[in-house]
Amino acid sequence: MRTLLAFWKKEWRGQLRSGKLWILGGVFLLIGLMNPVTAKLTPLLYELLADTLAQSGMTVTAVSVTALDSWTQFFKNIPIALIVFLLIESNLFTKEYQSGTLILALTKGLSRYKVLVSKAAVLLLTWTAGYWISFGVTYGVNAFFWENSIAQRLPFAAVCWWLLGLWTVTLAVLFSTVVRSNIGVLAGTGGVFFGVYLLGLLPRIGDWCPTVLMNGSALIYGAEDGEWLGAVLITVALSVVCLLVSVPILNKKQL
């Protein structure tokens, strides 16, 4: 346990020294602010374009915005944060393979599964903290301008997208034990995600695919959350499977 904690602390120091945490913190914070700001500025934008549109024969009526518009922006923008997160963190394992520092850690008695647990915990905690920071900023600014209560099933919708991101991160962990480059990690993670997305377009199967959890906007507009419960369970199960499968793969990997 002592060696596990020591390696875990090393990983966090590496995140700080490399500036990854600061960059990701800025990205999540910016996206959290963008959602209500974009919604708030929408009527002003229409007013500025009113004259131009009138010359084209189009009439612009008064536009009113609510917290629903801001939360719709949140579920549109949070995928950007996930993509940036994967781009920045995709080399958390692969840089160890390329530099040979992982071999050095293993020769000092650190088990491979402890390496996996430490690095996976860093990724999952970083995603969790960043996601909920973004959500909290949007919620706070929305509360200042509007009423968040207008958004139905908001907590469940937020948890759904967090779980989707969690599953995607565990996919990145899995592919990090398979390939040696961050390009391979990104390609594998993106390929599986896109494949599951295509499966989600099929009738009957779609309701069970993790990618259905992307539809947070439907929930806040009143969709029944019971339709998402199957996808939630599958997503949690797949996340656990990805982590469990990663252990024997890393154990057998030639470094």
C-alpha positions as CSV (number, residue, x, y, z in Angstrom):
1,M,0.0,0.0,0.0
2,R,2.9,2.4,0.8
3,T,4.4,1.9,-2.6
4,L,1.0,2.4,-4.3
5,L,0.5,5.7,-2.5
6,A,4.0,6.8,-3.3
7,F,3.5,6.1,-7.0
8,W,0.1,7.8,-6.9
9,K,1.6,11.0,-5.4
10,K,4.3,10.9,-8.1
11,E,1.6,10.8,-10.8
12,W,-0.1,13.8,-9.3
13,R,3.1,15.7,-9.1
14,G,3.8,14.9,-12.7
15,Q,0.3,16.2,-13.7
16,L,1.1,19.5,-11.9
17,R,4.6,19.9,-13.2
18,S,3.6,19.2,-16.8
19,G,0.8,21.8,-16.5
20,K,-1.9,19.3,-17.6
21,L,-4.0,20.0,-14.5
22,W,-3.9,23.7,-15.1
23,I,-4.8,23.4,-18.7
24,L,-7.6,21.1,-18.1
25,G,-8.9,23.2,-15.2
26,G,-9.0,26.2,-17.5
27,V,-10.8,24.3,-20.3
28,F,-13.5,22.9,-17.9
29,L,-13.9,26.3,-16.3
30,L,-14.1,28.1,-19.6
31,I,-16.8,25.7,-20.9
32,G,-18.7,26.1,-17.7
33,L,-18.8,29.8,-18.3
34,M,-19.5,29.6,-22.0
35,N,-22.8,27.9,-21.6
36,P,-24.8,30.7,-19.7
37,V,-22.8,33.5,-21.5
38,T,-23.7,32.1,-24.9
39,A,-27.4,31.8,-23.9
40,K,-27.4,35.3,-22.4
41,L,-25.9,36.9,-25.5
42,T,-28.2,35.1,-28.0
43,P,-31.0,37.8,-27.9
44,L,-28.4,40.6,-28.3
45,L,-26.9,38.8,-31.3
46,Y,-30.4,38.6,-32.9
47,E,-30.9,42.3,-32.3
48,L,-27.6,43.1,-34.0
49,L,-28.6,41.0,-37.0
50,A,-32.2,42.3,-37.1
51,D,-31.5,45.0,-39.7
52,T,-29.5,42.8,-41.9
53,L,-32.1,40.0,-41.9
54,A,-34.9,42.6,-42.5
55,Q,-33.2,43.6,-45.7
56,S,-33.3,40.0,-46.8
57,G,-37.1,39.9,-46.0
58,M,-36.8,38.1,-42.7
59,T,-38.5,39.3,-39.6
60,V,-36.8,38.8,-36.2
61,T,-39.1,38.5,-33.2
62,A,-38.1,39.0,-29.6
63,V,-36.0,36.2,-28.3
64,S,-36.3,35.1,-24.6
65,V,-33.8,32.7,-23.1
66,T,-34.0,30.5,-20.0
67,A,-31.8,28.2,-18.1
68,L,-32.9,25.5,-20.5
69,D,-30.9,27.2,-23.3
70,S,-27.8,27.3,-21.1
71,W,-28.1,23.6,-20.2
72,T,-28.6,22.7,-23.8
73,Q,-25.3,24.5,-24.5
74,F,-23.7,22.5,-21.7
75,F,-24.6,19.2,-23.2
76,K,-23.4,20.4,-26.6
77,N,-20.1,21.7,-25.3
78,I,-19.0,19.1,-22.7
79,P,-18.0,16.7,-25.6
80,I,-15.3,19.3,-26.4
81,A,-14.0,19.0,-22.9
82,L,-13.9,15.2,-23.1
83,I,-12.0,15.4,-26.4
84,V,-9.5,17.9,-25.0
85,F,-9.1,15.7,-21.9
86,L,-8.3,12.6,-24.0
87,L,-5.8,14.6,-26.2
88,I,-3.9,15.8,-23.2
89,E,-4.0,12.7,-21.1
90,S,-3.6,10.0,-23.8
91,N,0.1,9.7,-23.2
92,L,-0.1,9.0,-19.4
93,F,0.9,5.4,-20.0
94,T,2.7,5.5,-23.3
95,K,5.3,8.1,-22.2
96,E,6.4,5.5,-19.6
97,Y,6.9,2.9,-22.2
98,Q,8.9,5.2,-24.5
99,S,11.1,6.7,-21.7
100,G,11.7,3.4,-19.9
101,T,10.8,4.9,-16.5
102,L,8.1,2.2,-15.9
103,I,10.8,-0.5,-16.0
104,L,12.7,1.4,-13.4
105,A,9.7,1.6,-11.1
106,L,9.0,-2.1,-11.5
107,T,12.6,-3.1,-10.6
108,K,12.1,-1.3,-7.3
109,G,9.3,-3.7,-6.4
110,L,6.2,-1.9,-7.7
111,S,3.6,-4.3,-9.1
112,R,2.2,-3.7,-12.5
113,Y,-1.4,-3.7,-11.2
114,K,-0.4,-0.9,-8.8
115,V,0.8,1.1,-11.8
116,L,-2.5,0.6,-13.5
117,V,-4.5,1.5,-10.4
118,S,-2.5,4.6,-9.8
119,K,-2.7,5.9,-13.4
120,A,-6.3,5.0,-13.9
121,A,-7.3,6.7,-10.6
122,V,-5.5,9.9,-11.7
123,L,-7.4,9.9,-15.0
124,L,-10.8,9.1,-13.5
125,L,-10.5,11.6,-10.7
126,T,-9.3,14.3,-13.0
127,W,-12.2,13.7,-15.4
128,T,-14.6,13.7,-12.4
129,A,-13.3,16.9,-10.9
130,G,-13.2,18.7,-14.2
131,Y,-16.6,17.6,-15.3
132,W,-18.3,18.7,-12.0
133,I,-16.4,21.9,-11.9
134,S,-17.8,22.7,-15.3
135,F,-21.3,21.7,-14.2
136,G,-21.1,23.7,-11.0
137,V,-20.0,26.9,-12.8
138,T,-22.9,26.6,-15.3
139,Y,-25.3,25.9,-12.5
140,G,-24.1,28.8,-10.4
141,V,-24.2,31.3,-13.2
142,N,-27.6,30.0,-14.3
143,A,-29.0,30.5,-10.8
144,F,-27.9,34.1,-11.0
145,F,-29.7,34.8,-14.2
146,W,-32.6,32.3,-14.3
147,E,-34.2,29.4,-12.4
148,N,-32.4,26.0,-12.8
149,S,-35.6,24.3,-11.7
150,I,-37.0,24.7,-15.2
151,A,-34.6,22.0,-16.3
152,Q,-36.3,18.6,-15.6
153,R,-34.2,15.6,-14.4
154,L,-31.1,17.8,-14.5
155,P,-29.1,15.7,-11.8
156,F,-29.8,12.5,-13.7
157,A,-28.9,14.0,-17.0
158,A,-25.6,15.3,-15.5
159,V,-24.8,11.9,-14.0
160,C,-25.5,10.2,-17.3
161,W,-22.9,12.3,-19.2
162,W,-20.4,11.9,-16.4
163,L,-20.7,8.1,-16.7
164,L,-20.3,8.3,-20.4
165,G,-17.1,10.2,-20.0
166,L,-16.0,7.7,-17.3
167,W,-16.5,4.8,-19.7
168,T,-14.6,6.7,-22.4
169,V,-11.7,7.2,-20.0
170,T,-11.6,3.5,-19.1
171,L,-11.5,2.7,-22.8
172,A,-8.4,5.0,-23.0
173,V,-6.9,3.1,-20.0
174,L,-7.5,-0.3,-21.8
175,F,-5.9,0.8,-25.1
176,S,-3.0,2.3,-23.1
177,T,-2.2,-1.2,-22.0
178,V,-2.4,-2.6,-25.6
179,V,-0.6,0.0,-27.7
180,R,2.6,2.0,-27.2
181,S,1.7,5.4,-28.7
182,N,-0.9,8.0,-27.7
183,I,-2.1,8.1,-31.4
184,G,-3.0,4.4,-31.0
185,V,-4.8,5.1,-27.7
186,L,-6.8,7.9,-29.3
187,A,-7.5,5.8,-32.5
188,G,-8.7,2.8,-30.5
189,T,-10.8,4.8,-28.1
190,G,-12.4,6.9,-30.8
191,G,-12.9,3.8,-33.0
192,V,-14.8,1.9,-30.3
193,F,-16.8,5.0,-29.3
194,F,-17.8,5.6,-32.9
195,G,-18.7,1.9,-33.4
196,V,-20.9,2.0,-30.3
197,Y,-22.5,5.2,-31.5
198,L,-23.4,3.5,-34.8
199,L,-24.9,0.6,-32.9
200,G,-26.9,3.1,-30.9
201,L,-28.7,4.1,-34.1
202,L,-30.2,0.6,-34.5
203,P,-33.7,0.0,-33.1
204,R,-33.9,-1.9,-29.8
205,I,-30.1,-2.0,-29.4
206,G,-29.8,1.8,-29.2
207,D,-31.5,2.0,-25.8
208,W,-28.8,-0.1,-24.2
209,C,-25.8,1.6,-25.8
210,P,-23.6,3.9,-23.6
211,T,-23.8,6.7,-26.3
212,V,-27.5,7.1,-25.5
213,L,-26.4,8.9,-22.4
214,M,-25.2,11.8,-24.6
215,N,-28.9,12.9,-25.0
216,G,-28.9,15.0,-21.8
217,S,-30.9,17.7,-23.5
218,A,-33.8,15.3,-24.0
219,L,-33.9,14.7,-20.3
220,I,-34.0,18.3,-19.3
221,Y,-36.9,18.8,-21.6
222,G,-39.0,16.1,-20.0
223,A,-38.0,12.7,-21.5
224,E,-38.6,9.7,-19.2
225,D,-35.4,8.7,-17.4
226,G,-36.5,5.1,-17.3
227,E,-35.4,4.7,-20.9
228,W,-31.9,5.5,-19.9
229,L,-31.5,3.1,-16.9
230,G,-30.5,0.1,-19.1
231,A,-27.8,2.2,-20.8
232,V,-26.6,3.4,-17.3
233,L,-26.1,-0.1,-16.1
234,I,-24.4,-1.2,-19.3
235,T,-22.0,1.8,-19.1
236,V,-21.1,1.1,-15.5
237,A,-20.5,-2.6,-16.3
238,L,-18.4,-1.9,-19.4
239,S,-16.3,0.6,-17.4
240,V,-15.5,-2.1,-14.8
241,V,-14.8,-4.6,-17.5
242,C,-12.3,-2.3,-19.3
243,L,-10.4,-1.8,-16.0
244,L,-10.4,-5.5,-15.1
245,V,-9.3,-6.6,-18.6
246,S,-6.5,-4.0,-18.5
247,V,-4.8,-5.8,-15.6
248,P,-3.9,-9.1,-17.3
249,I,-3.0,-7.3,-20.5
250,L,-0.5,-5.0,-18.7
251,N,0.9,-8.0,-16.8
252,K,1.7,-9.8,-20.0
253,K,2.9,-6.8,-21.9
254,Q,6.6,-6.8,-22.8
255,L,8.0,-3.4,-21.8
